[in-house]
Amino acid sequence: MGFSPRSGSQTDMDQFVRYAQAAERGKVQLLFIADTPVLDVDLDHHAPHHMVDPLLILTVLARETERIGLVTTASTTFTEPYNLARQFKALDVISHGRAGWNAVTTSDPAAAANFGATIPPRAEKYERAHEVIQIVQALWGSWEKDAWLLDVNGKRFADMDKIQPVNLQGKHTASRGPLPIPPSEQGQPVIFQAGGGSYGLELAGRYASGVYANPYTIEDAQTQRQVLGDAAKRAGRDPDEVKMLAGFMPTIAPSRQAALQRRRFLDEVVDLNQRVRYLGAMIGLPLGPAQLDEPLTADQLADAKPSPHDPRSDRALAVAREGWTLRDVLAHGVIDYHPVVAGTATDVADHMQQWFEAGACDGYSIAVDSYHDGFVDQVVPILQERGLFHDDYEGPTLRENLGAHEQYGLDPRLTTPARQ
């Protein structure tokens, strides 16, 4: 199970520390900070997404926590493998084996422009991603596990015969190596992946131990999990090695009505005018801000049709048919990118139990709301009482706590070539 911060002061490290320590108190396996290398929102109307480099934030958190995993995103498209390998291995050593890398490609042209480049064709972008991940893993394994001697008196710090260059040359990138960093307590960072499509699925199936997924229904999640397992099999791996983490967004309050009121309050900081128009596109109606505090009319309900291209549309129309104002329809979370559970701690626990027991996921990526309260102290005890969540960490490293397979350097099982 992983936590993802959503908003608040993006430059207040004390707040990040409080948040991470609370999650660790709840025995949450990892903290995930997303990243996009671009200013991607209008700050006149939206809270910022990523203001501080997440690797620096996680380095701060590594010194203020003991067990929780520390995972962030870094692009394979515009970052060289040596930089990635060094930065994440450094975080892994600093945190004593708790680092993870969410390896993704970049698709935003504005982000590409920050690197003086354009987005390459999709096939080329993923071809480079395979090269980057393989070179990074080789660099992580460029020290044998017992190479680090640290014999200060004998002035022999490492056995140089056990530290070797990798000398890898691909079509798009290369590295000689080795890294100047010894193994961590878990050997090397754990790889995660996020992103859909056949190319992203192959990337996840070959390399990832955890996959961030965005299913909106149990049926969709079951399908995604099966397809992910099939991709792992094709790569020569055990499907159980790839854990699918389904995202959802809880808002916890003493009652469902209080939770809905809380979400209305949180929505005051977002651009509801834009969101109501988006809602209209989902259900086939020209909606605008003038109708925010009114429900759909009988004529509108008769004309409304859920978009076949958006899995959230059926629920959006179903909530609208209950007679809520459009402001309240939006407060139900019908256009959020994860399922929203607005209710009591028991409601949230029930959602998690239902999905897990249906085989819809291996765990969760939880984007808690801006209050950052309720989950650890209210939901976790319910899950523990039901025998669905552990009472303590399995060990000191992320690899142990995620149940990830042991790996150091390149995975020797990946003998079949990646898609070209």
C-alpha positions as CSV (number, residue, x, y, z in Angstrom):
1,M,0.0,0.0,0.0
2,G,1.3,3.4,-0.9
3,F,0.4,7.0,-0.1
4,S,0.6,9.9,-2.5
5,P,0.5,13.5,-1.3
6,R,-2.0,15.7,-3.2
7,S,-1.7,19.3,-2.1
8,G,-0.7,21.7,0.6
9,S,2.5,23.7,0.9
10,Q,4.8,22.2,-1.7
11,T,7.9,23.9,-0.3
12,D,7.3,23.1,3.4
13,M,9.6,20.2,4.2
14,D,8.3,20.0,7.8
15,Q,4.9,19.2,6.4
16,F,6.3,16.4,4.2
17,V,8.1,15.0,7.3
18,R,4.9,15.0,9.4
19,Y,3.0,13.4,6.6
20,A,5.6,10.6,6.0
21,Q,5.9,9.9,9.8
22,A,2.1,9.6,10.0
23,A,2.1,7.1,7.1
24,E,5.0,5.2,8.7
25,R,3.0,5.0,12.0
26,G,0.3,3.3,10.0
27,K,2.8,0.8,8.6
28,V,2.1,2.0,5.1
29,Q,4.7,0.3,2.8
30,L,5.7,3.3,0.7
31,L,5.3,7.0,0.0
32,F,5.1,8.0,-3.6
33,I,5.7,11.5,-5.0
34,A,4.8,11.9,-8.7
35,D,6.7,14.2,-10.9
36,T,6.5,16.0,-14.3
37,P,9.4,18.1,-15.4
38,V,7.3,21.1,-16.4
39,L,5.0,23.8,-14.8
40,D,1.8,22.1,-16.0
41,V,-0.9,24.1,-14.3
42,D,-2.2,27.7,-14.3
43,L,-1.3,28.8,-10.8
44,D,-3.9,31.5,-11.0
45,H,-6.6,28.8,-10.7
46,H,-4.9,25.6,-9.6
47,A,-2.6,24.4,-6.8
48,P,0.9,23.5,-8.0
49,H,1.7,19.9,-8.7
50,H,5.5,19.6,-8.4
51,M,7.5,22.6,-7.1
52,V,10.5,20.9,-5.5
53,D,12.6,18.1,-7.0
54,P,11.1,15.0,-5.4
55,L,14.4,13.3,-5.0
56,L,15.5,16.1,-2.7
57,I,12.2,15.8,-0.8
58,L,12.7,12.1,-0.4
59,T,16.3,12.6,0.8
60,V,14.9,14.8,3.5
61,L,12.4,12.2,4.4
62,A,15.0,9.4,4.4
63,R,16.6,11.1,7.4
64,E,13.4,11.5,9.3
65,T,11.9,8.0,8.8
66,E,13.1,4.5,9.4
67,R,10.9,1.9,7.5
68,I,8.6,3.5,4.9
69,G,9.6,3.2,1.2
70,L,10.5,6.3,-0.8
71,V,9.4,6.2,-4.4
72,T,9.3,8.9,-7.1
73,T,9.1,9.3,-10.9
74,A,11.9,10.1,-13.2
75,S,11.8,10.1,-17.0
76,T,13.6,7.7,-19.2
77,T,13.1,10.0,-22.2
78,F,15.1,13.1,-21.1
79,T,17.4,11.7,-18.4
80,E,20.6,9.9,-19.0
81,P,20.9,6.4,-17.4
82,Y,24.1,7.3,-15.5
83,N,22.3,10.3,-13.8
84,L,19.3,8.1,-12.9
85,A,21.5,5.3,-11.6
86,R,23.6,7.6,-9.4
87,Q,20.7,9.6,-8.0
88,F,18.5,6.7,-7.1
89,K,21.3,4.5,-5.8
90,A,22.4,7.4,-3.6
91,L,18.9,7.7,-2.2
92,D,18.9,4.0,-1.7
93,V,22.1,4.1,0.3
94,I,21.0,7.2,2.3
95,S,17.7,5.5,3.2
96,H,19.3,2.1,4.0
97,G,17.5,0.3,1.2
98,R,14.1,2.0,0.9
99,A,14.3,3.7,-2.5
100,G,12.2,3.0,-5.6
101,W,12.1,4.4,-9.1
102,N,8.9,4.9,-11.1
103,A,10.4,4.6,-14.6
104,V,8.2,6.3,-17.1
105,T,8.4,8.0,-20.5
106,T,7.5,11.6,-21.1
107,S,4.6,12.6,-23.4
108,D,4.1,16.3,-22.6
109,P,5.6,18.5,-25.4
110,A,6.1,21.4,-22.9
111,A,8.2,19.1,-20.8
112,A,10.3,18.1,-23.8
113,A,10.8,21.8,-24.6
114,N,12.5,22.2,-21.2
115,F,15.2,19.9,-22.5
116,G,15.4,21.6,-25.8
117,A,13.8,18.6,-27.5
118,T,10.6,17.3,-28.9
119,I,8.7,14.1,-28.0
120,P,10.0,11.2,-30.1
121,P,7.7,8.7,-31.8
122,R,6.1,6.3,-29.4
123,A,8.0,3.2,-30.5
124,E,11.4,5.1,-30.4
125,K,10.5,6.5,-26.9
126,Y,9.9,3.1,-25.5
127,E,12.9,1.6,-27.3
128,R,15.0,4.1,-25.4
129,A,13.2,3.4,-22.2
130,H,14.2,-0.3,-22.4
131,E,17.8,0.7,-23.0
132,V,17.8,3.2,-20.1
133,I,16.3,0.8,-17.6
134,Q,18.8,-2.0,-18.6
135,I,21.8,0.3,-18.3
136,V,20.6,1.7,-15.0
137,Q,20.2,-1.8,-13.6
138,A,23.7,-2.8,-14.9
139,L,25.2,0.3,-13.2
140,W,23.5,-0.5,-10.0
141,G,25.1,-4.0,-10.1
142,S,28.6,-2.7,-11.1
143,W,29.8,-3.4,-7.6
144,E,29.8,-7.0,-6.4
145,K,27.9,-7.2,-3.2
146,D,31.1,-7.8,-1.1
147,A,33.3,-5.3,-2.9
148,W,32.9,-2.6,-0.2
149,L,35.6,-3.3,2.5
150,L,36.0,0.1,4.3
151,D,39.3,-1.0,5.8
152,V,40.4,2.5,6.9
153,N,43.4,1.3,8.9
154,G,44.6,-0.8,5.9
155,K,43.8,2.1,3.5
156,R,41.8,-0.4,1.4
157,F,38.3,0.9,1.0
158,A,37.1,-1.6,-1.7
159,D,38.2,-4.5,-3.8
160,M,38.6,-2.9,-7.2
161,D,38.6,-6.4,-8.9
162,K,34.9,-6.5,-7.8
163,I,34.0,-3.1,-9.3
164,Q,33.7,-3.2,-13.1
165,P,32.6,-1.0,-15.9
166,V,29.4,-2.0,-17.6
167,N,30.3,-0.8,-21.1
168,L,26.8,-0.8,-22.5
169,Q,26.0,0.8,-25.8
170,G,22.5,1.1,-27.2
171,K,20.9,2.7,-30.1
172,H,19.8,5.8,-28.1
173,T,22.1,5.9,-25.0
174,A,25.1,4.4,-23.4
175,S,27.3,4.3,-20.3
176,R,30.7,3.0,-19.4
177,G,30.4,2.9,-15.6
178,P,30.9,1.8,-12.9
179,L,29.0,3.8,-10.3
180,P,31.0,5.1,-7.4
181,I,28.3,3.9,-4.9
182,P,28.3,0.5,-3.1
183,P,25.2,-1.7,-2.7
184,S,22.5,-0.7,-0.2
185,E,20.9,-3.0,2.3
186,Q,18.4,-4.1,-0.4
187,G,21.0,-4.2,-3.1
188,Q,19.5,-1.7,-5.5
189,P,16.3,0.3,-5.8
190,V,12.9,-1.3,-6.6
191,I,11.5,-0.4,-10.1
192,F,7.9,0.7,-10.5
193,Q,6.0,1.7,-13.6
194,A,3.0,3.7,-14.5
195,G,1.4,4.1,-17.9
196,G,-0.9,2.2,-20.2
197,G,-0.9,0.9,-23.7
198,S,0.9,-2.1,-25.1
199,Y,4.4,-0.4,-24.9
200,G,3.9,0.6,-21.2
201,L,2.6,-2.9,-20.4
202,E,5.7,-4.6,-21.9
203,L,7.9,-2.2,-19.9
204,A,6.1,-3.1,-16.7
205,G,6.0,-6.8,-17.4
206,R,9.8,-6.9,-18.0
207,Y,11.1,-4.7,-15.2
208,A,8.6,-3.5,-12.6
209,S,7.9,-4.9,-9.1
210,G,5.0,-2.4,-8.6
211,V,2.7,-0.9,-11.2
212,Y,0.5,2.2,-10.6
213,A,-2.8,1.5,-12.3
214,N,-5.9,3.7,-12.8
215,P,-8.8,1.3,-13.1
216,Y,-12.2,2.8,-12.4
217,T,-14.2,-0.4,-11.9
218,I,-13.5,-3.8,-10.4
219,E,-14.0,-5.4,-13.8
220,D,-11.6,-3.1,-15.4
221,A,-9.1,-3.7,-12.6
222,Q,-9.4,-7.5,-12.9
223,T,-8.7,-7.2,-16.7
224,Q,-5.7,-4.9,-16.2
225,R,-4.2,-7.2,-13.6
226,Q,-4.6,-10.3,-15.8
227,V,-3.0,-8.5,-18.8
228,L,-0.2,-7.3,-16.6
229,G,0.5,-10.9,-15.4
230,D,0.5,-12.1,-19.0
231,A,3.1,-9.5,-19.9
232,A,5.3,-10.7,-17.1
233,K,5.0,-14.3,-18.3
234,R,6.0,-13.3,-21.8
235,A,9.1,-11.8,-20.4
236,G,10.0,-15.0,-18.5
237,R,9.0,-13.7,-15.1
238,D,6.6,-15.0,-12.4
239,P,3.4,-12.9,-12.7
240,D,3.2,-12.7,-8.9
241,E,6.4,-10.6,-8.9
242,V,4.5,-7.7,-10.4
243,K,2.2,-6.0,-7.9
244,M,-0.6,-3.9,-9.3
245,L,-1.5,-0.9,-7.1
246,A,-4.9,0.5,-7.8
247,G,-5.4,4.1,-7.1
248,F,-8.3,5.6,-5.1
249,M,-9.0,8.8,-3.3
250,P,-10.7,8.6,0.1
251,T,-12.3,11.5,2.0
252,I,-13.1,10.3,5.5
253,A,-15.7,11.9,7.8
254,P,-18.1,10.8,10.5
255,S,-20.9,10.4,7.9
256,R,-21.3,10.3,4.1
257,Q,-23.0,13.7,4.2
258,A,-20.2,15.2,6.2
259,A,-17.7,13.7,3.7
260,L,-19.5,15.2,0.8
261,Q,-19.5,18.6,2.5
262,R,-15.8,18.2,3.1
263,R,-15.3,17.6,-0.6
264,R,-17.4,20.6,-1.5
265,F,-15.0,22.7,0.7
266,L,-12.0,21.2,-1.0
267,D,-13.4,21.9,-4.4
268,E,-13.4,25.6,-3.7
269,V,-9.7,25.8,-4.6
270,V,-10.1,24.2,-8.0
271,D,-11.5,25.6,-11.2
272,L,-15.1,24.4,-11.1
273,N,-16.1,26.2,-14.2
274,Q,-13.7,24.1,-16.2
275,R,-14.7,20.9,-14.3
276,V,-18.5,21.4,-15.0
277,R,-17.8,21.8,-18.7
278,Y,-15.8,18.6,-18.6
279,L,-18.7,16.9,-16.8
280,G,-20.9,18.0,-19.7
281,A,-18.6,16.5,-22.2
282,M,-18.7,13.2,-20.3
283,I,-22.5,13.0,-20.4
284,G,-23.1,14.6,-23.8
285,L,-24.5,18.0,-22.6
286,P,-23.4,21.6,-23.0
287,L,-23.0,22.5,-19.3
288,G,-21.6,25.7,-17.9
289,P,-20.9,27.4,-14.6
290,A,-24.4,29.1,-14.5
291,Q,-25.9,25.7,-13.6
292,L,-23.4,24.8,-10.9
293,D,-25.9,25.1,-8.1
294,E,-28.8,23.4,-9.9
295,P,-29.5,19.8,-10.9
296,L,-30.0,18.6,-14.4
297,T,-33.4,19.4,-15.8
298,A,-35.8,16.7,-17.0
299,D,-35.0,17.6,-20.6
300,Q,-31.3,17.4,-19.9
301,L,-31.7,14.0,-18.3
302,A,-33.6,12.8,-21.3
303,D,-30.9,13.9,-23.7
304,A,-27.9,12.8,-21.5
305,K,-25.7,10.0,-22.8
306,P,-22.5,8.7,-21.1
307,S,-19.4,8.9,-23.3
308,P,-18.4,5.4,-24.5
309,H,-14.7,6.6,-24.4
310,D,-14.7,7.4,-20.6
311,P,-15.3,4.7,-18.0
312,R,-16.3,7.3,-15.5
313,S,-19.2,8.6,-17.5
314,D,-21.8,5.9,-16.4
315,R,-21.3,6.7,-12.8
316,A,-21.3,10.5,-13.5
317,L,-24.7,10.2,-15.1
318,A,-26.0,7.9,-12.4
319,V,-25.1,10.4,-9.7
320,A,-26.6,13.3,-11.7
321,R,-29.9,11.3,-12.0
322,E,-30.1,11.2,-8.2
323,G,-31.0,14.9,-8.3
324,W,-27.8,16.4,-6.9
325,T,-26.7,19.9,-8.0
326,L,-23.8,19.9,-10.4
327,R,-21.6,21.2,-7.7
328,D,-22.5,18.1,-5.6
329,V,-22.1,15.8,-8.6
330,L,-18.6,17.0,-8.9
331,A,-18.1,16.6,-5.2
332,H,-18.8,12.9,-5.6
333,G,-15.6,12.7,-7.5
334,V,-17.1,11.6,-10.8
335,I,-14.4,13.2,-12.9
336,D,-11.4,12.4,-10.7
337,Y,-8.8,10.1,-12.3
338,H,-9.3,7.5,-9.5
339,P,-12.4,6.2,-7.8
340,V,-13.4,8.5,-5.0
341,V,-14.7,7.1,-1.7
342,A,-16.4,9.8,0.3
343,G,-17.7,8.4,3.6
344,T,-16.9,6.9,6.9
345,A,-13.7,4.9,7.7
346,T,-15.8,1.8,7.3
347,D,-16.9,2.8,3.8
348,V,-13.3,3.2,2.8
349,A,-12.3,-0.1,4.4
350,D,-15.2,-1.8,2.6
351,H,-14.1,-0.5,-0.7
352,M,-10.6,-1.8,-0.2
353,Q,-11.7,-5.2,1.0
354,Q,-14.2,-5.6,-1.9
355,W,-11.6,-4.8,-4.6
356,F,-8.8,-6.9,-3.0
357,E,-11.0,-10.0,-2.4
358,A,-12.3,-9.7,-6.0
359,G,-8.7,-10.1,-7.2
360,A,-8.8,-6.5,-8.7
361,C,-5.5,-5.5,-7.2
362,D,-2.5,-6.5,-5.1
363,G,-2.5,-3.3,-3.1
364,Y,-3.5,0.4,-3.3
365,S,-2.0,3.8,-4.2
366,I,-4.0,6.1,-1.9
367,A,-4.2,9.8,-2.8
368,V,-5.5,11.2,0.5
369,D,-7.2,14.6,0.4
370,S,-5.7,17.8,1.6
371,Y,-6.5,17.2,5.3
372,H,-4.2,14.2,5.4
373,D,-6.2,12.7,8.3
374,G,-8.3,9.7,9.1
375,F,-6.7,6.9,7.1
376,V,-3.9,5.9,9.5
377,D,-5.9,6.2,12.7
378,Q,-9.3,5.1,11.5
379,V,-9.1,2.9,8.4
380,V,-5.8,1.0,9.1
381,P,-7.2,-0.4,12.4
382,I,-10.3,-1.7,10.7
383,L,-8.2,-3.4,8.0
384,Q,-5.9,-4.9,10.6
385,E,-8.9,-6.2,12.6
386,R,-10.2,-7.8,9.4
387,G,-6.9,-9.5,8.8
388,L,-6.3,-7.6,5.6
389,F,-3.3,-5.5,6.6
390,H,-0.2,-6.2,8.6
391,D,0.5,-5.1,12.1
392,D,4.2,-4.2,11.5
393,Y,6.7,-4.0,8.7
394,E,8.2,-7.2,7.3
395,G,11.7,-5.7,7.5
396,P,13.9,-2.6,7.1
397,T,13.9,-2.4,3.3
398,L,11.3,-1.6,0.6
399,R,12.0,-4.8,-1.2
400,E,11.1,-6.8,1.9
401,N,8.0,-4.8,2.7
402,L,6.7,-4.9,-0.9
403,G,7.4,-8.6,-1.2
404,A,9.5,-7.8,-4.3
405,H,11.8,-10.5,-5.7
406,E,15.5,-10.4,-5.0
407,Q,17.5,-8.7,-7.8
408,Y,20.9,-7.2,-8.1
409,G,22.1,-5.8,-11.4
410,L,20.4,-7.0,-14.6
411,D,17.7,-9.7,-14.3
412,P,19.3,-12.8,-15.9
413,R,15.9,-14.3,-16.9
414,L,15.1,-11.6,-19.4
415,T,16.5,-13.4,-22.4
416,T,13.9,-12.5,-24.9
417,P,14.4,-9.2,-26.7
418,A,12.2,-6.3,-26.0
419,R,9.8,-5.0,-28.7
420,Q,11.6,-3.0,-31.3
